[in-house]
């Protein structure tokens, strides 16, 4: 089976799954004797918040992905672009999909109701994702689009918490 995407994307997606599944397994193992983990009311309340956060994470990925498709010209690997996208949500922030997906570990931890995942593992995974974006994603995009990206970077923040941008990202 031939994958029609770059090695870099495959590695990032693989790391994503390892973090989410590994974090869940480790956390649940740590929490088996935790009274909070065995409290049904805790699970119900965290699950409700988890559903909201996970929905927002997937909406951001879908909205960013739709806009990012405009950067695919010709026959190029899936999840790749060959044209810098600066319209739609990308006019508000440089990494909207990754910003939204940074919420995924928190949403997943709340769905599982694992206190260790919620308080320790998910925040560490979120920090790791942000560092991956800052180090690898920024470096790759800068290398691919050079001066055009530098101009875009001076006008557009990596993440924008304005109501207008968050509404565009999550709606």
N, C-alpha and C positions, 0 to 999 in steps of 0.2 A: 504494500500500500504506500503510495507516494503522497507525502504531505505537500500541499501547495502554499507553504508559508516559510518564513525565514527561521533559521536556527534560534536566533535571539528571541523571537516571539514564542517558539515552542518551549524554550528554557524558562521564560517568565511565566507562562501558563502552568508548566509543571511545578515550579516553585510555589505558585499560588495554591494549587491543589494540595501539595505537601504541607504547606503552612496550615491551611484550613482543616484538613483531615488529621494531621499530626497534632495540631493544637487541641482539637476536640478530644482525641483519644487521651492525650496526656492530661488534659484538664479534668475529664470525667474520672479518670483513674485517681487523680489527686482528690477529687471531691466526693468519692463514694461514701465516706464516713462524715461528711460535712452536713450538719443538720439543715443548713439553708438549702443545700442541693436536694434534700429529701422533703422539702416543704412545697406542697402543691400550690399554695398561694403565690409563693415566690416564682414558680415556673409559669403560672398563668400570667402574672404581671410582666415578667421579662419577655415571655413569648409575644405578648401583644406589642411591646415596644420593638422587639426584634423583627416582627413582621413589617412594621412601618419602616425601620431603617434598611432592612433588606430590600424592600420594594423601592425605596429611594435609590439605593445602590444600583439596582438593575435598570431603573428608569434612566439614570445618568449614563450608564453604559449604552443603552439603546439610543438615547438622544445624541450622545456624542458620536456613536457609530454611524448613525444615519448621516450626520453632517460630514464625518470623516470620509464617507464614500465618495464625496466630491473630489477628493484628492487622489482617486484611483483612475488613472488614464491609461488605457491599453490593457494588455494582459500581464498583470503583475501578481505576485503572491498575495493570498488572502491576508487580511489584517495589515497590509502594507500600503503606503502611499508613495506617489512620485510627484505630487504637487502639494505645496504647503496650503493648508486650509486655515483661513483667517476669518471665515464668515460664521454666522449663526452663533452658537455657544462659544466657538473658538474666537469670537471677537471680544468676549468677556474674560476668558481665561485660556491659558495654553494647554492645560491637561485636564479637561473636564471629565473624561471617562475615568481616568486614573484617580482623580479626586473622589468621584462618586464610589468607585470600587474600593477605595481605601476604607469606606464604611462597612464593607462586606464582613471582615472579621468581627467587628462589633455586633452587627446584626446576627451573624451566625452564632456568636457566643450567647447572645440574649435568647435566641431561639432554643438553644440547648439548655439554658438555665444553669450554666456552670459558673459558680463564683470565681474560680481560679481563671477560667477563660476570660470572663468579663473584666476582671480587675488587673490581670497580669499578662496573659498570653495575647489577647486581642490588641491591647495598646502597643505591645512590643511588635506585633505583626504590622500594625498600622504605621509605626515608625519605620520599620523595614521597607514597607511599600513606598513611603515618601522618599526614603533614601535611594531606593532603586530608581524612582522617577528623576530625582535631582541628579544622580550620578550617571545612570545609563541612558535614560530616555532623552534627557536634555543633550547629552553628548552626541547621541546618534542623530537627533534632529538637527543639531547645529552643524554636524559634519555633512549631512545630506543637503541642507538648504543654505548653508554659509551666510552670506550678507543679508539675504532676504529674511532669514530667521533672526538675525541680530536686530534688524529694524523692527520686526514683529515683537521680539522679546522686550524692547525698550518701551513699547506702547501697551503691551498686554501682560498682566501679572500671571504667575504660574497658577494661582488660585485666587478667586475673587468671591468674597463673602457678602457682596451687596445683594439686597433682596431681589433686584431685577435679574441678576445673573443666576442666583440660586433658583429662582422661579423658572427661568429658561432651561436650566439644567434638569430640574426634577419634574417638570410638568409633562 
